[in-house]
Amino acid sequence: MDARARIVVHGMVQGVGFRYFAYRQATIRGLKGYVRNRPDGTVESVVEGERGMIEDYVRELNIGPRYARVTRVDVQWEPFVGEFKSFEVRF
């Protein structure tokens, strides 16, 4: 079943390779969407794909790359739109 999620990751998640970690995790799972740094120091990712793959992705984001310190991950489930053709890192 296709799903969509808006995910915000809190903690020490900028300047530690988090976006590229998220990119790898999303592409491994065949997810489409994006990841980007936000001005408030969090990282946001919007993804579409199979719900189970999104849930796996969120579990990985809770861990993050080696130097990240994730304190919280907020997930907001949304209706699937089919908006994206690939997964990208946005700047």
C-alpha positions, 0 to 999 in steps of 0.5 A: 500500500502506497503512503506518504510521510512528512518527517522532521528529525531533531537533535544534532543532525546538521553538519554530520552527513545526515542528508546523505545518510537519509538519501542512501536509506531512502534509495535502498528502499525505493522511496521517492521524495526529498530530504533537506536542512531546515533553518531551525536546525532540524532535518525534514524529509518527505517520502512516498512509497510502500508504507512498510519501507517508510516505516523502515526508513523512519527507524533508520532516521532514529539512529542516523549516521555515526556523528548525529545525535537524534533526540526526536523524530516526528512523523506525520502520515499524509495521503499518497500523492505520487508527486515525486519521480526520484529521491533528492537532497535539497539545499 
